[in-house]
Amino acid sequence: MILYRLRCSKGHEFESWFKDSKTYERQEKKSLIGCAVCGDSKVARALMAPRLGTKGNKKTAVVTNEVAAAAPPPAPTVEQKQVAALARKMPKELREALLKVRAEVEKNCEHVGTKFAEEARKIHYGESDKRGIYGETSDEEAEALAEEGIEFGRLPWIPRGN
C-alpha cells in the first residue's frame, strides 16, 4: 500500500491510499480519483514529506473498508476499539477529513458488508448493476480482486463520535 498526497485543479489537498503507484496512475488516467472536498476528477500528486518510522515503533492495526465506486455497522470489535483509540490520537484535521470521506461513502454507496469481493466481481463482470459499494474483505481477497483488474480503494474507517 502507498499513501499519496493529492491536489485537485481547484487547489484542495487530500490523501489517498493505493495498492501501488501503477494503481494510482491507472486510476488517475481514467479520472477515477475524485477530490475528497469537491469531487473534482482532475487530480495530481502533490509534494509530500516521506514518513519515516523510528526505532522501536510497533505496528498498529488499522481497520479498512474497500470502496468500489448504508447500513449501520455491527457492534465494535476489539480491533475497531483499538482503531478508535488510534483515531483519537491523530491530528484533528486528518480525523475530520476522514470522517467527511466516511460520510460521503455512506451517503452515496451501498454497504455490502463482508460480501464486498463477491459484489465487486458481479459489478465488474456485468452480472450486477453498476453502483458504488463499500464493505469489508480480507487482504487475500483484495489481492485477488486487484489481480483480476477490479479497481477499488481501501480507506481507513474512522469511528464516529469523540
C-alpha positions as CSV (number, residue, x, y, z in Angstrom):
1,M,0.0,0.0,0.0
2,I,1.2,3.5,-0.8
3,L,-0.2,6.8,0.5
4,Y,-0.2,9.8,-1.8
5,R,-1.0,13.4,-1.0
6,L,-3.1,14.7,-3.9
7,R,-4.3,18.1,-5.2
8,C,-7.3,18.8,-7.4
9,S,-7.4,21.5,-10.0
10,K,-9.2,23.8,-7.5
11,G,-6.3,23.6,-5.1
12,H,-7.8,21.3,-2.4
13,E,-5.3,18.8,-1.0
14,F,-6.1,15.4,0.5
15,E,-4.5,12.0,0.9
16,S,-5.5,8.7,-0.6
17,W,-4.2,5.1,-0.3
18,F,-3.4,2.9,-3.4
19,K,-2.2,-0.7,-3.8
20,D,0.9,0.6,-5.6
21,S,2.0,3.5,-7.9
22,K,0.7,1.7,-11.0
23,T,-2.8,1.5,-9.5
24,Y,-2.7,5.3,-8.8
25,E,-1.5,6.0,-12.4
26,R,-4.2,3.8,-13.9
27,Q,-7.0,5.4,-11.8
28,E,-5.7,8.9,-12.5
29,K,-5.6,8.2,-16.3
30,K,-9.2,7.1,-16.2
31,S,-10.2,10.1,-14.0
32,L,-11.4,7.7,-11.3
33,I,-9.9,9.6,-8.4
34,G,-12.1,12.4,-7.1
35,C,-11.2,15.2,-4.7
36,A,-12.3,14.4,-1.2
37,V,-13.5,18.0,-0.8
38,C,-15.3,19.0,-4.0
39,G,-15.3,15.8,-6.1
40,D,-13.2,17.2,-9.0
41,S,-11.6,14.4,-11.0
42,K,-8.7,16.5,-12.3
43,V,-6.2,15.3,-9.6
44,A,-2.4,15.2,-9.5
45,R,0.1,14.2,-6.9
46,A,1.2,17.0,-4.5
47,L,4.5,17.3,-2.8
48,M,4.7,15.4,0.4
49,A,7.4,14.5,3.0
50,P,8.3,10.9,3.5
51,R,7.0,9.2,6.6
52,L,9.9,7.5,8.4
53,G,9.4,5.2,11.4
54,T,11.6,5.4,14.4
55,K,13.3,2.5,16.1
56,G,11.0,0.6,18.3
57,N,7.8,1.6,16.7
58,K,5.1,-1.1,17.0
59,K,2.8,-2.0,14.1
60,T,-0.7,-0.7,14.7
61,A,-3.8,-2.4,13.2
62,V,-6.0,-0.2,11.1
63,V,-9.5,-1.2,10.0
64,T,-10.1,-0.5,6.4
65,N,-13.2,-0.5,4.2
66,E,-12.9,-1.1,0.5
67,V,-14.7,1.4,-1.7
68,A,-15.6,0.5,-5.3
69,A,-17.4,3.2,-6.5
70,A,-25.8,2.3,4.4
71,A,-26.4,0.2,6.8
72,P,-25.5,0.7,10.5
73,P,-22.3,-1.2,11.4
74,P,-22.4,-4.1,13.9
75,A,-21.1,-3.7,17.5
76,P,-17.4,-2.7,17.5
77,T,-14.8,-5.4,17.6
78,V,-11.7,-5.3,19.7
79,E,-9.8,-4.2,16.6
80,Q,-12.2,-1.4,15.9
81,K,-11.9,-0.2,19.5
82,Q,-8.1,-0.1,19.0
83,V,-8.6,1.9,15.8
84,A,-10.9,4.3,17.7
85,A,-8.2,4.8,20.3
86,L,-5.7,5.5,17.5
87,A,-8.1,7.9,15.8
88,R,-8.3,10.0,19.0
89,K,-4.5,10.5,18.8
90,M,-4.4,11.6,15.2
91,P,-4.4,15.3,14.2
92,K,-7.9,16.9,14.3
93,E,-7.8,18.0,10.7
94,L,-6.9,14.5,9.5
95,R,-9.7,12.9,11.6
96,E,-12.2,15.4,10.3
97,A,-11.2,14.8,6.7
98,L,-11.5,11.0,7.1
99,L,-14.9,11.4,8.8
100,K,-16.1,13.5,5.8
101,V,-14.9,10.8,3.5
102,R,-16.8,8.2,5.5
103,A,-20.0,10.3,5.5
104,E,-19.8,10.7,1.7
105,V,-19.2,7.0,1.1
106,E,-22.1,6.1,3.4
107,K,-24.4,8.6,1.7
108,N,-23.5,7.7,-1.9
109,C,-22.7,4.0,-1.8
110,E,-24.4,0.7,-0.8
111,H,-23.0,-1.2,2.2
112,V,-22.5,-4.8,1.2
113,G,-20.7,-6.0,4.4
114,T,-18.4,-9.0,4.1
115,K,-19.7,-9.7,0.6
116,F,-17.6,-6.9,-0.9
117,A,-15.3,-9.0,-3.1
118,E,-18.3,-11.1,-4.4
119,E,-20.3,-8.0,-5.2
120,A,-17.4,-6.1,-6.7
121,R,-16.8,-9.1,-9.1
122,K,-20.5,-9.1,-10.1
123,I,-20.4,-5.4,-10.9
124,H,-17.1,-5.8,-12.8
125,Y,-18.3,-8.6,-14.9
126,G,-21.7,-7.1,-15.6
127,E,-23.7,-9.6,-13.5
128,S,-25.0,-6.8,-11.2
129,D,-25.9,-3.1,-11.7
130,K,-23.0,-0.7,-11.7
131,R,-23.1,1.3,-8.5
132,G,-20.9,2.4,-5.6
133,I,-20.4,-0.1,-2.9
134,Y,-18.4,-0.4,0.3
135,G,-17.7,-3.2,2.8
136,E,-15.0,-5.4,4.2
137,T,-12.8,-8.1,2.7
138,S,-9.6,-9.9,3.6
139,D,-6.2,-8.9,2.4
140,E,-6.1,-12.1,0.3
141,E,-9.5,-11.3,-1.4
142,A,-8.3,-7.7,-2.0
143,E,-5.2,-9.0,-3.7
144,A,-7.2,-11.4,-5.8
145,L,-9.5,-8.5,-6.9
146,A,-6.5,-6.4,-7.9
147,E,-5.0,-9.3,-9.9
148,E,-8.3,-9.6,-11.8
149,G,-8.1,-6.0,-12.7
150,I,-11.0,-5.0,-10.5
151,E,-10.4,-1.4,-9.3
152,F,-11.2,-0.4,-5.7
153,G,-9.7,1.6,-2.9
154,R,-9.0,1.0,0.7
155,L,-9.9,3.7,3.3
156,P,-9.1,4.0,7.0
157,W,-12.6,3.7,8.5
158,I,-12.6,6.2,11.3
159,P,-15.2,5.6,14.0
160,R,-17.8,8.3,14.6
161,G,-18.1,10.2,17.9
162,N,-15.5,11.5,20.3
